[in-house]
Amino acid sequence: MRIDKFLKVSRLIKRRTVANEACDAGRILVNDKVVKASYDVKEGDIIEIRFGQKAVKAEVLSIAETTKKDEAKELFRFI
């Protein structure tokens, strides 16, 4: 699954277009490497999202095409 879609489905970022723009700006890192929106995310990847001065790190636990709001938290674990 593409990283921009995963960020939207897991609700780490609200909208896919915002996730896409964050990737283009170089604010999304996977395993300490800047990635493009088309990066294929896998289970076990460490995603880092930089919001200004803050950074959020999460590990991908599973991948799903769609989820309900309650189940979205099961797709990742904060580090």
Sequence and secondary structure as in RCSB ss.txt:
>XXXX:A:sequence
MRIDKFLKVSRLIKRRTVANEACDAGRILVNDKVVKASYDVKEGDIIEIRFGQKAVKAEVLSIAETTKKDEAKEL
FRFI
>XXXX:A:secstr
 BHHHHHHHTTSSS HHHHHHHHHTT EEETTEE  TT B  TT EEEEEETTEEEEEEE    S   TTTGGGG
EEE 
